[in-house]
Amino acid sequence: MQVRTIQCSDRIILSCQCGERVVLIGRPVDWYEEDRLEFSCECGRILTLSDRTQLEPDARFVPLYP
């Protein structure tokens, strides 16, 4: 599998109680400006920006899978 990366300004990692993580590319202000404040986990739970976790805060590249 080929892995590509993109440079991004920031990323937000949301943690669900089920153990899954949802990665959002961009800064919190970007999501507020787009009025996107709720995100769905695969288990069905609704996540918000208050569900953020700090993992690898210095990472500036996010892998993309084709």
C-alpha positions as CSV (number, residue, x, y, z in Angstrom):
1,M,0.0,0.0,0.0
2,Q,1.3,3.4,-0.9
3,V,1.2,6.0,1.8
4,R,1.2,9.7,1.0
5,T,1.5,12.6,3.4
6,I,0.2,16.2,3.4
7,Q,1.5,19.1,5.4
8,C,-1.2,20.6,7.6
9,S,-1.5,23.6,9.8
10,D,-2.6,21.5,12.8
11,R,-4.7,18.5,13.7
12,I,-7.1,17.6,16.4
13,I,-7.5,14.1,17.7
14,L,-10.9,13.2,19.3
15,S,-11.0,10.2,21.6
16,C,-14.2,8.2,22.0
17,Q,-15.1,6.1,25.1
18,C,-15.0,3.0,22.8
19,G,-11.3,3.5,22.2
20,E,-11.5,4.8,18.6
21,R,-9.9,8.1,17.6
22,V,-11.1,10.6,15.0
23,V,-8.5,12.8,13.4
24,L,-9.5,16.2,12.2
25,I,-7.2,18.2,9.9
26,G,-7.0,21.9,10.8
27,R,-7.2,24.1,13.8
28,P,-10.2,24.3,16.2
29,V,-11.0,27.8,14.9
30,D,-11.4,26.3,11.4
31,W,-14.0,23.9,12.6
32,Y,-15.9,26.6,14.5
33,E,-15.9,28.8,11.4
34,E,-17.4,26.0,9.4
35,D,-20.0,25.4,12.1
36,R,-18.9,21.8,12.4
37,L,-19.0,21.1,16.1
38,E,-20.2,17.5,16.2
39,F,-18.4,14.5,14.7
40,S,-19.6,10.8,14.6
41,C,-17.5,7.9,15.9
42,E,-18.0,4.5,14.2
43,C,-19.7,3.3,17.4
44,G,-22.4,5.9,16.9
45,R,-21.4,8.3,19.7
46,I,-21.2,12.0,18.9
47,L,-17.9,13.6,19.6
48,T,-17.1,17.3,20.1
49,L,-14.0,19.3,20.3
50,S,-14.1,18.9,24.1
51,D,-13.2,15.2,23.4
52,R,-9.7,16.2,22.3
53,T,-6.6,14.3,23.3
54,Q,-3.0,15.3,23.0
55,L,-1.1,12.7,21.0
56,E,2.1,13.5,19.0
57,P,1.6,17.3,19.3
58,D,4.7,18.0,17.1
59,A,3.5,16.0,14.2
60,R,2.9,18.2,11.1
61,F,2.3,15.4,8.6
62,V,-0.7,13.3,8.4
63,P,-0.6,10.0,6.4
64,L,-3.2,9.6,3.6
65,Y,-4.2,6.2,2.4
66,P,-5.5,5.9,-1.2
